[in-house]
Amino acid sequence: MCLPNFGDEKGVADALKLAELNVPVLVQAYPDDPAQLTVERRRDAFCGKISVCNNLRQYGIPFTLTSSHVVSPLSDEFRHDLADFVAQCRVVRGLRRARIGAVGARPNAFNTTRYSEKLLQAAGISVTTVDLSDIFGRVARLSDDDTRVKDRVSQIMGYANTKLLPGSSLLKMARLAVVLGDWMDEHDLQATAIQCWTSMQQHYGVNVCTAMSMMSDRMMPSACEVDVAGVVAMYGLQLASGTPSALVDWNNNLGNDPDKCVFFHCGNWAKAFLPDITIGTAPILGTTLGEENTFGALSGRTPAGPVTFARVTTDDVNGCIRAYVGQGRFTDDPLETFGTRAVVEVPRLQELLRYICSNGFEHHAAMTGAHCAGVFADALQTYLGWPVHRH
């Protein structure tokens, strides 16, 4: 909504109401030139914007503001505002009609990945489920000589270092990836949350991490441990940043530095986070299930750079979906461990961790390698109506 002058405040609100577009609205007002405040040349959009916004509030129409109250549409500042607004539109449009696939049941011990399918559906996010036995049955009917399996083997070998990977495990991973891809296409899904702990290793003999990483890298985010709410946050961050996302654990302190910690997962982050990506095993699972049954987990370290992290949760008690989001940076601090990992610096981290614990958020969070917290927060809170804590 562009205001070159004071404008018709009622006409603006009526036009949006009668159009019934139900889309995000950006309100821009032109600046005045102090040397041209004559009757003929003055704009008064500075004042008109306040009146228009007052009317939009009266009509119940949500809107987005530019960084400065008035701004020229030819300025770099407005270009930045417009880019952020377009990203907000992607988030709103994407989440309002998202289709998530839930593969298998959540691990029994992980109450933290519980979620309300009904609250998500009320927000426009549908969940399609499939039993892990159905996936295993489809995999069993797929031959190693199938052309699609051979193609997927080639894709995996081109995606990451496979020198530690036995040929039998590679074929299992390829067949599983083909079946998951077919199922997603069948149901027109944008994202998945998969049971990776521990039925996959016990009954099929590989980790699904590589397939999940490849999907996430192709902008089809995939979360482990059937964390459906977690993959909603992943999808939202991906839409906000235009780059891949990943699911992480708030996992370890880094010495005595109160503003640094370790992001970790066994190994399913997108390749975009892992320039040194290698396919290996999952040592933690391997201690109880046999390391030979955990091939497919990734290992790699995320280098220094920007990061935005977020979590979406379904608050069944209060009947709402809520979230938090914040920004920080990946650092190159020394870190000797396995899996997919990163050191993250977050200003006032201890304050954030207290907020997470006090408000019952999960230990999982989503991350993306860009700064987009403002876009994510505004899209969820302004247009979806979800309470969002911006750290």
C-alpha positions in Angstrom: 0.0 0.0 0.0 1.8 3.1 -1.3 0.9 6.5 0.1 2.3 9.3 -2.1 0.3 11.8 -0.1 -2.1 11.8 2.9 -4.4 9.5 1.0 -8.0 8.3 1.6 -7.7 6.4 4.8 -11.2 4.9 4.6 -10.8 4.1 0.9 -7.6 2.2 1.6 -9.2 0.1 4.3 -12.4 -0.5 2.4 -10.5 -1.6 -0.7 -8.5 -4.2 1.2 -11.6 -5.4 3.1 -13.8 -5.7 0.0 -11.1 -7.4 -2.0 -10.9 -10.2 0.7 -7.3 -11.0 -0.4 -6.2 -12.3 3.1 -2.6 -11.6 2.2 0.2 -9.7 3.9 0.1 -5.9 3.5 3.2 -3.6 3.4 2.4 0.1 4.1 4.9 2.6 2.6 4.7 6.4 2.8 6.7 8.9 0.7 8.9 11.4 2.6 8.4 15.2 2.2 11.0 17.6 1.0 11.3 20.3 3.7 12.0 22.8 1.0 8.7 22.0 -0.7 6.0 22.3 1.9 3.8 24.6 -0.1 0.1 23.9 -0.7 0.9 22.5 -4.2 4.0 20.3 -3.3 3.5 19.0 0.2 2.7 15.3 0.6 1.7 14.8 4.2 2.1 11.0 3.8 3.9 11.1 7.1 0.6 11.9 8.8 -1.5 9.8 6.4 0.3 6.6 7.2 -0.7 6.9 10.8 -4.3 7.4 9.8 -4.3 4.5 7.4 -2.7 2.1 10.0 -5.4 3.2 12.5 -8.1 2.2 10.0 -6.5 -1.1 9.2 -6.4 -1.9 12.9 -10.1 -1.0 13.2 -10.9 -3.3 10.2 -8.8 -6.1 11.7 -6.4 -6.2 8.7 -2.8 -7.1 9.7 0.0 -5.2 8.1 3.8 -4.7 8.0 5.6 -1.4 8.4 8.8 -0.2 6.7 11.9 0.3 8.8 11.6 4.1 8.7 8.2 5.8 9.0 8.6 7.4 5.5 10.9 6.1 2.8 11.4 6.6 -0.9 10.6 3.6 -3.0 13.8 4.2 -5.0 16.1 3.9 -2.0 18.2 1.0 -0.9 16.4 1.0 2.4 13.1 0.3 0.7 14.7 -2.4 -1.4 15.7 -4.1 1.8 12.3 -3.6 3.3 10.7 -5.1 0.2 13.0 -8.1 0.2 12.1 -8.8 3.8 8.4 -8.4 3.0 8.6 -10.8 0.1 10.2 -13.3 2.5 7.4 -12.8 4.9 5.0 -13.6 2.1 6.8 -16.8 1.4 6.6 -17.9 5.0 2.9 -17.0 5.3 1.9 -18.6 2.0 4.0 -21.7 2.7 2.9 -22.4 6.2 -0.8 -21.7 5.6 -0.9 -24.6 3.2 2.1 -26.8 4.3 1.8 -30.6 3.9 4.0 -32.5 6.3 4.8 -36.2 6.2 5.2 -38.1 9.5 7.0 -41.4 8.9 6.6 -43.9 11.8 5.8 -43.3 15.5 7.8 -41.0 17.7 10.4 -42.8 19.8 8.6 -43.9 23.0 10.9 -42.2 25.4 10.8 -38.8 23.6 7.7 -37.1 25.0 9.4 -33.9 23.8 8.4 -34.6 20.2 4.7 -34.8 21.0 2.5 -32.3 19.1 -1.1 -31.5 18.3 -2.1 -32.5 14.8 -5.4 -30.6 15.2 -3.8 -27.3 16.2 -1.6 -27.5 13.1 -4.5 -28.4 10.9 -6.4 -25.4 12.3 -3.5 -23.2 11.1 -3.6 -24.8 7.6 -0.8 -27.3 8.2 -1.8 -30.9 7.3 0.0 -34.0 8.5 0.1 -37.2 6.4 1.2 -40.3 8.3 2.6 -43.6 7.3 3.7 -46.6 9.4 7.3 -47.5 9.3 6.3 -51.1 8.4 4.7 -49.8 5.2 7.9 -48.1 4.2 10.0 -51.2 5.0 7.5 -53.3 2.9 7.9 -51.0 -0.1 11.7 -51.1 0.3 11.6 -54.9 0.4 9.8 -55.0 -3.0 12.4 -52.8 -4.6 15.3 -54.5 -6.4 18.9 -53.4 -6.1 19.0 -53.5 -9.9 16.2 -51.0 -10.2 17.3 -48.1 -12.4 16.1 -45.6 -9.8 18.1 -47.3 -7.0 21.2 -47.2 -9.2 20.6 -43.5 -9.9 20.2 -42.9 -6.2 23.4 -44.7 -5.4 25.2 -42.4 -7.8 23.6 -39.3 -6.2 24.7 -40.4 -2.7 28.2 -41.0 -3.9 28.3 -37.6 -5.5 26.8 -35.9 -2.4 29.3 -36.9 0.3 32.4 -38.8 1.0 31.4 -42.5 1.1 34.8 -44.2 1.6 33.7 -45.6 5.0 30.4 -46.9 3.7 30.0 -50.7 2.9 28.3 -51.4 -0.4 25.4 -53.3 1.2 24.6 -50.3 3.4 24.8 -47.9 0.4 22.2 -50.0 -1.4 19.9 -50.0 1.6 20.2 -46.3 1.9 19.4 -45.8 -1.8 16.3 -48.1 -1.7 15.0 -46.3 1.3 15.6 -42.9 -0.3 13.7 -44.0 -3.4 10.7 -45.1 -1.4 10.6 -42.0 0.7 10.7 -39.8 -2.4 7.9 -41.8 -4.0 5.8 -41.5 -0.9 6.3 -37.7 -0.8 5.4 -37.3 -4.4 2.3 -39.5 -3.9 1.0 -37.1 -1.2 2.5 -33.8 -2.5 4.5 -33.2 0.7 6.9 -30.3 1.3 8.6 -31.7 4.4 9.0 -34.9 6.5 9.6 -36.0 10.1 11.0 -39.5 10.3 11.4 -42.1 13.0 15.1 -42.6 13.0 15.6 -43.9 16.6 15.8 -46.8 17.0 13.5 -49.0 14.8 15.3 -48.0 11.6 18.6 -49.4 12.9 17.2 -52.5 14.6 14.9 -53.6 11.7 16.5 -52.2 8.6 20.2 -51.8 9.5 21.1 -48.3 8.5 20.6 -44.7 9.5 18.2 -42.6 7.4 20.3 -39.4 8.0 21.9 -39.2 4.5 18.5 -39.3 2.8 17.2 -36.7 5.2 20.2 -34.5 4.6 19.8 -34.7 0.8 16.1 -33.8 1.0 16.8 -30.8 3.3 19.6 -29.7 0.9 17.0 -29.8 -1.9 14.7 -27.5 0.1 12.5 -30.4 1.3 13.3 -30.2 5.1 13.4 -33.4 7.1 13.5 -33.7 10.9 14.5 -36.7 12.9 12.6 -38.4 15.8 9.2 -37.6 14.1 9.5 -34.0 15.3 6.7 -32.6 13.3 6.6 -29.3 15.1 10.4 -29.1 14.6 10.1 -29.5 10.8 7.4 -26.8 10.8 10.1 -24.5 12.2 12.6 -25.8 9.7 10.2 -25.1 6.8 9.4 -21.6 8.1 13.1 -20.7 8.4 13.8 -22.1 5.0 11.0 -19.9 3.5 12.3 -16.9 5.4 16.0 -17.2 4.4 15.7 -18.9 1.0 18.4 -21.4 2.2 18.3 -24.9 3.7 17.5 -25.5 7.3 18.4 -28.2 9.8 17.2 -29.6 13.2 19.6 -29.3 16.1 19.9 -30.1 19.8 20.8 -27.4 22.2 23.4 -29.9 23.3 26.5 -28.7 25.2 28.1 -25.8 27.0 31.4 -24.5 25.6 33.7 -24.3 28.6 32.8 -21.3 30.8 31.7 -18.9 28.0 28.1 -18.0 28.9 27.2 -16.9 25.4 28.5 -20.0 23.5 27.2 -23.5 23.2 27.3 -26.5 20.9 24.6 -27.4 18.3 24.6 -31.1 17.6 22.8 -34.0 16.0 23.8 -37.6 15.1 24.2 -36.5 11.5 21.4 -35.4 9.2 22.1 -31.7 8.5 22.0 -30.5 4.9 25.2 -30.4 3.0 25.0 -26.6 2.9 26.1 -26.6 6.6 28.9 -29.2 6.1 31.7 -28.4 3.7 33.6 -31.4 5.1 30.7 -33.8 4.9 31.4 -37.6 5.3 29.0 -40.5 5.6 29.8 -42.8 8.5 28.2 -44.3 11.6 26.3 -43.0 14.6 28.5 -43.9 17.6 25.9 -43.3 20.3 23.4 -45.6 18.7 26.2 -48.0 17.8 27.0 -48.7 21.5 23.7 -50.5 21.9 22.6 -51.5 18.4 26.0 -52.3 16.8 27.8 -49.7 14.9 27.5 -51.8 11.7 23.7 -51.1 11.8 24.2 -47.3 11.9 25.9 -46.5 8.6 24.3 -43.5 6.9 24.9 -40.9 9.7 26.8 -37.8 8.6 29.8 -36.2 10.1 30.9 -32.6 9.6 31.5 -29.2 11.1 29.7 -26.0 10.3 32.1 -23.1 9.7 31.8 -19.5 11.0 28.9 -17.5 9.7 25.4 -16.1 10.5 22.7 -18.3 12.1 19.0 -17.9 12.9 17.5 -20.4 15.2 13.8 -21.0 16.0 11.3 -23.4 17.6 7.6 -23.9 17.0 5.6 -25.8 19.5 1.9 -26.7 19.8 0.7 -25.6 23.2 -2.3 -28.0 23.8 -3.0 -26.7 27.3 -3.6 -23.1 26.0 -4.9 -24.1 22.6 -2.3 -22.3 20.5 0.8 -22.6 18.5 3.7 -20.5 19.8 7.4 -20.0 18.9 10.6 -18.3 19.7 13.3 -17.1 17.3 16.8 -15.5 17.6 20.0 -14.8 15.8 23.7 -15.4 16.5 26.7 -16.6 14.7 28.6 -19.9 14.1 32.2 -19.6 15.3 35.4 -21.5 14.6 36.1 -22.3 18.3 37.9 -25.7 18.7 35.5 -28.6 19.0 36.5 -32.2 19.0 33.5 -34.6 18.7 31.6 -36.6 16.1 28.3 -36.1 14.2 27.0 -32.9 12.6 28.1 -30.1 14.9 28.6 -26.4 15.3 29.7 -23.9 17.9 27.2 -21.0 18.2 27.5 -17.7 19.9 24.2 -16.1 21.0 24.1 -12.8 22.9 22.5 -13.3 26.4 22.3 -17.0 25.8 21.7 -17.8 29.5 18.6 -15.5 29.4 17.3 -17.4 26.3 17.9 -20.8 27.9 16.0 -19.8 31.0 13.1 -18.7 28.7 13.2 -22.0 26.8 13.1 -24.1 30.0 10.6 -21.9 31.9 8.2 -21.9 29.0 8.4 -25.7 28.3 10.0 -25.5 24.8 11.7 -28.6 23.4 15.5 -29.3 23.3 15.2 -29.4 19.5 15.5 -26.2 17.5 15.7 -25.4 13.8 18.5 -23.4 12.3 19.4 -21.7 9.0 22.6 -20.1 7.9 21.3 -16.5 7.5 19.9 -13.7 9.6 16.1 -13.7 9.2 14.7 -13.6 12.7 12.6 -10.4 12.1 11.0 -11.9 8.9 10.2 -15.2 10.7 8.8 -13.5 13.8 6.7 -10.9 11.9 5.2 -13.5 9.6 4.2 -15.9 12.4 2.9 -13.3 14.8 1.4 -10.7 12.5 -0.2 -12.9 9.9 -0.6 -16.4 11.5 -1.5 -15.1 14.9 1.1 -17.2 16.8 2.7 -15.7 19.9 6.4 -15.3 19.1 9.3 -14.5 21.5 12.0 -12.6 19.7 15.3 -13.0 21.5 
